[in-house]
């Protein structure tokens, strides 16, 4: 058996999930080298959005415009009544410009070579490729890449790499959910619910909590304990290899794949961004910034393990729930040159909450949500103000000793005591008084000290009563024109 050398300096392709157009855009913008998706047929994730015949070419165009490859999953095991649909479907993927097809069935693999000649053929992990002989056989049949079984160790992967031609690309998973069954080939869901896991409709019965019922004692349930920790005997952990990318590179893999087409756009963005930065750092010989390891804890996940790469991953028996300590509160849809953002709200948040700001090529950082104090000014110069509150979401008292105010559209802050009678019309001067504390400085974004600091108790609220004085205006001014942020 010939052995081949391993290029340990080669940076693997980062392949990321794209369950629908929003997830695809997040994966692309946050640093994927390639994305994998599926049409509405023959894909192993029936319950994600997927892409219609009209959406698929648009998805390919968007990815290609950013230099990102597109892999399409055609990895179910079709039945006789579906075989006739495959030629036209494969032709449509080829015409859309898809770069590679992920295939699991030998018949579909052969048909893809005929009806999608411009697409590379990659062999899915559903084929359970676990040795170099199997990998070589698929290469001899025309495969450009094999996606290895998730049950392999790093040593086994390295041996496969050493004993197969370098022209055969090797892909392995590095992050995401794992299946209790061998390479995801499971009959539990089909048997128990009629939903076939091998056709993309798994009900995940391995996550259920099971009990034992004796035949002559119907209705009496006895807990099944694998050990003292609990009863979820088939519940697998999620994989996370972000701390071990150097070992994966040393094993000679050509592509690292993130699981998760059925997961959220937030997941696609955060995990892609974290692995992008860490993979680049490892390839450059730089230390990993711990902020990216922390980021993969923010997305919804089950307890992590390192898969089978270093031995048995172990199972988590206490429950099958996801860890969801973080949630996305809003998505920025637009931002003005002066930094005022328009956001699409996803979950409620309030002034005083601490939120994390994330974005493509942005190191995550936290900010405290400010209070907004909208003003409406009519033609006479009368100011309509209101009230607001600061919420202390922390576990201790908060002392506010100074307040910063900013305005937009050219409005200038002046002391509240300024005599506006002599100001020019439309001079855009604005003075604030909050809880009887009066501004003393001028400028576009100024801070004034409080003579009596405000104390906000643990999990408490501070009501704000504010008043303002402005220069005369020639037409009404809406709250969108003058928006003060505290």
ZAMIBA-389691 format. One record per residue (C-alpha): residue in one letter; x, y, z. Coordinates in pm, whole numbers, plus 32768, in hexadecimal, padded with zeros to 4 digits. Example, Ala and Ser with C-alpha at 12.3 -4.5 7.8 and 13.67 -1.06 7.14 Angstrom:
2
a84CE7E3E830C/s85577F9682CA/
end
This chain:
486
x800080008000/x8094814C7F92/x80AB82628095/x808483D28042/x811584FD80FB/x803785E981C2/x80478761818F/x802787DC82F7/x80358949828A/x7F00893581AD/x7DDA89F7823A/x7C98892C8217/x7B6189B08170/x7A588A22826B/x7908899481FE/x77D98A2882AB/x766289DC82B5/x75618AA181ED/x74008A2B8237/x735C8B54818B/x73BB8CA080ED/x73E58D5C8236/x74C88C4D82C2/x758D8C40817D/x75CE8DB68188/x763E8DA282F2/x772E8C8482AA/x77BC8D378179/x77E68E888224/x787D8DF4835F/x79958D4182A9/x79338BF5820A/x7A0D8B7580EF/x78E88AA18078/x777E8A6480DE/x76AA892D80BF/x75358938807C/x7420886D7FDC/x72FB88977EF7/x719E882F7F5C/x71E286C47EFB/x72E185B47F4D/x737F866C8075/x73B485E281D5/x7311870A8286/x71A18715822B/x713D880A833C/x7223892982EB/x71C68A3481EC/x729889AD80CB/x72988A4E7F72/x71908A4A7E63/x71E88A307CF3/x71CE8BAB7CDC/x729A8BF17E18/x73BB8B077DD0/x74598BCC7CAE/x743B8D0B7D7D/x74EB8C607EA0/x76048BEA7DBD/x762E8D457D28/x76448DE57E81/x77458CE97EFC/x78178CFA7DC0/x78148E787DC8/x78C78E597F16/x79BB8D4E7EA0/x79058C367F5C/x78C48ADD7EC9/x77718A307EDB/x774288BD7F28/x75E588297EFA/x757986FB7FC7/x74D085E87F00/x750A84EC8012/x73C884328058/x739782C97FED/x729182EB7ED8/x718381E87E96/x711A815F7D44/x7005825D7D19/x70FE837B7D43/x720B83037C55/x716083967B23/x716E84F47BBC/x72E584F07BF3/x736A853F7A95/x72A986857A76/x72FA86E67BDD/x746D86A77BAA/x7467876E7A66/x73C988957B22/x74DE88927C27/x75E388897B15/x753B89A97A5D/x75258A797B9B/x769F8A727BB9/x76BD89947CEC/x782B89397D22/x780587E37DC4/x76FE86DE7E17/x76FB861F7F60/x768684C07F07/x763883897FD3/x759582947EE3/x766F81E17DE1/x756381FC7CD6/x753B83727D0D/x76B683947D0D/x76C382F17BB5/x75A283C27B30/x764985027BAF/x777884B97AD8/x769584AE79A8/x759285BD79ED/x766586B77AB5/x77BA86A07A0C/x782C87F77A86/x77FC87A17BF5/x78FF86F37CC9/x788585B47D70/x78B6859B7EE7/x785584617FA5/x777B84A680D6/x77C6843A823A/x768A83648212/x7769826C815A/x782F822D829C/x7987824381FF/x7A6481BD8315/x7B9A8130826A/x7C8F81828154/x7C1780648074/x7AB680F1806B/x7B378252802E/x7C1381D27F11/x7AEE81157E76/x7A1B82507E67/x7B40830F7DD0/x7B6382017CC6/x79F182307C75/x7A2483A47C3D/x79F8844E7D8F/x7ABB858F7DC5/x7A7A85897F3D/x7A09849F8051/x795E85128191/x79E28426829A/x790E8374839C/x78F5843284E3/x795C82FE85A7/x7ACB8317853D/x7BEE837E8617/x7CFC847385AD/x7DF183538587/x7D04829E849C/x7CCC83D983CF/x7E40840F83B2/x7E7082AC8335/x7D5C82D88231/x7E09841681BD/x7F5B836881A7/x7ED4824180DF/x7DFA82F87FE1/x7E6383D77EBC/x7E8B854A7F14/x7D9985987DF7/x7C8384FF7EC9/x7C0A860B7FBA/x7BAF85A8811D/x7A9C865981DC/x7A3D862A8347/x794B86CC8439/x79DB87B7853F/x78A6884085ED/x773887F9862B/x763E86EF868E/x769F8580868C/x75C0844F865B/x75B683228742/x759A8240860F/x76BB81E7852B/x76F3830C843D/x758C8377846D/x74F5823A83D9/x73DA81FF84CF/x7293813A84C8/x720A81AC8618/x715182D8858E/x70BA82108470/x704980F98556/x6FBD81D2866C/x6F2782FC85B3/x6F1F82A38441/x701583BD83F7/x71428333833B/x728B83C183B6/x733483498277/x724D842781AE/x728285638278/x715B85488369/x71F684C984AE/x7121850085E8/x725884D386C5/x71CD83C087A9/x732D83948830/x72F084D588F4/x71B9844A89A5/x71B683E98B12/x717782738B2B/x70ED81998C40/x70BC80218C67/x6F5F7F878C78/x6F327E1C8CDF/x6E3A7D578C0B/x6D527CF88D2B/x6D5F7E4F8DD0/x6CD07F3C8CC7/x6CE580A88D25/x6DFE80728E1F/x6F39811B8DA2/x708D80C58E2E/x71AA81B88DE9/x72C8813D8D12/x741381AC8DA7/x7558817E8CEA/x75FC82138E1D/x759582F58F3C/x757884268E5B/x743583D68DA7/x736E83298C9B/x73BC83C78B48/x748382968ADE/x749A82EE896B/x74CC84678984/x760E84C688D0/x76DD85FC8910/x77278705880B/x787E87148768/x796388408798/x7AC788358710/x7B1489A98712/x7C2C896F8810/x7CCD885E873C/x7CDA88E685D9/x7E5388B685D4/x7E2387408603/x7D23872F84EB/x7E0F87EA8404/x7F2D87018466/x7E5385D78408/x7E4B865E82A4/x7CD786A78275/x7C7987878151/x7B2D880381D7/x7A938845832E/x791988318336/x782B88D7842D/x76E288208464/x759F88E78480/x74C58923834D/x73908909842A/x74188A028527/x73EC8B7A8536/x748D8C92846F/x75288D0585B9/x75CC8BAE85DB/x764E8BBF8475/x76E58D1784B1/x77808CE08607/x78168B8785C9/x78968BE48470/x79398D2084F4/x79D98C70861C/x7A6D8B55854C/x7ADC8C49843C/x7BAC8D15852E/x7C3B8BE685E3/x7C908B2C84A3/x7D438C5E8418/x7E028C87855E/x7E728B1B8565/x7EE28B2C83F8/x7FAB8C678446/x80478BCD857C/x7F9D8CCB865E/x7F008C8A87B6/x7D868C6787C4/x7CC28D8E8847/x7BEA8CFC8960/x7AC58DD688F6/x7A808CE887D3/x7A7A8BB588B1/x79848C6E898C/x78A98CBF885F/x78568B518817/x77C98B3E8979/x76CE8C4F8922/x76108B8E8819/x750B8A898872/x75BA893A88A0/x75CB87FC8969/x76F387B18A4A/x783087AE8975/x792C869B8937/x7A488663883F/x798A85558786/x7A4784118747/x7B8B84C186E9/x7C35846D8835/x7B638343889D/x79FD83118912/x7948845F8933/x786783ED8A4F/x76F584378A6E/x7632852C8B41/x752D84748C0F/x748785818CE1/x73A386128BD5/x738E865A8A61/x735587CF8A79/x742188D189C0/x74FA89CC8A78/x745D8B1C8A22/x74F58C278B00/x75038D2789E5/x74088D9988E3/x740D8E8C87C4/x73558FCE8811/x736C908B86C8/x74099090856E/x749491D584E3/x73F292188391/x74839370834A/x7574946B83E0/x759595DE8395/x76E996858367/x76CC971E84C3/x769B95C98561/x752495B78599/x74B694518557/x736693C984EB/x73269271857E/x723391548546/x71C190E4869E/x71D18F6C86E5/x71B08F618862/x716090678968/x7277912B8A10/x727692678ADD/x734893928B39/x744C93298C36/x747391CA8BA9/x75CE915D8B3F/x75D690E489D7/x76EA90588900/x773190F287AC/x77A38FFB86A2/x77E190228530/x78B88FAA840E/x7A278FF38452/x79C6908C85A2/x7A53901486EC/x79218FF187D0/x78FA90FD88D9/x77F2915189DB/x773292958A11/x762393068AFE/x74E193598A48/x74A794D18A6A/x735F95838AB2/x72C89641898E/x720E978389D9/x713D97E588A9/x70CF994E887B/x6FC299E887A1/x6FD19B628760/x6EB39C2286BD/x6EC99D6885F3/x6EA99E418728/x6FD79D9F87C4/x6F0E9CE688C8/x6FC19BA6892F/x6EFF9A678973/x6FC899888A59/x6F7698548B22/x700697548C0E/x70E496228BFB/x719F95388CE3/x72EF94918D0E/x72DE93218D6B/x73F192888E3D/x740A91208DC2/x753F90D68E96/x755890208FE1/x75D1914E90A5/x758C92BF90D7/x75F393AB8FBF/x7668950D9009/x763C960B8EEF/x772097338F2D/x771697D78DD6/x763897DF8CA5/x769C97F28B36/x75A9987F8A37/x75C8987688BC/x74EB990887AB/x74C898DE8634/x749199AD84F8/x756B9ACB8569/x74BC9B2586AF/x75AB9BBF87AD/x75919B8B8923/x758F9CC789F8/x754D9CFA8B6C/x73DE9CDD8BC6/x73EE9E3A8C56/x744A9ED78B06/x73669FF88AA4/x72C99F718965/x720DA0B68924/x7340A147887B/x7398A01187B4/x736BA015863C/x724A9F5885A2/x72BA9DF98545/x73FC9E268608/x73D59CBB8677/x74329CFB87E0/x73BB9C0888E8/x73D09C0D8A64/x73759AEB8B4C/x73069AC38CB3/x72E6995D8D33/x726199148E90/x72AC9A858ED8/x741A9A578E7A/x74789B6B8D86/x75799B518C6F/x76A19C3B8C91/x776F9BE88B5F/x773F9C1F89EB/x779B9B4B88C3/x770F9A3487EC/x7749991F88EB/x779399A08A47/x779E99178BA6/x772A99D28CDC/x7764996F8E44/x764D99328F39/x766199F4907F/x759898DA911F/x75F3978C907B/x74D296A69022/x74C6955190C9/x740D9438901A/x73D1930B90F6/x741591A6908A/x731691448F7E/x727392978FB8/x720593B78EDD/x724F952D8ED8/x712E95FF8E51/x719E97248D79/x70D598628D5D/x716D99498C5D/x71309AA38BD9/x71D59B5F8ABD/x71F59CB98A29/x723B9CFB88B9/x726C9E1B87CC/x71469E8786F4/x70FE9DB985BE/x70539E138478/x6FA29CC68458/x6F4B9BA3853C/x70699AC385A7/x701E995385DA/x70CA986786CB/x718697D585A1/x722A9929856C/x7296995B86D5/x72E9981A878D/x73A4983888D3/x7459970D8963/x74B896F68AD2/
end
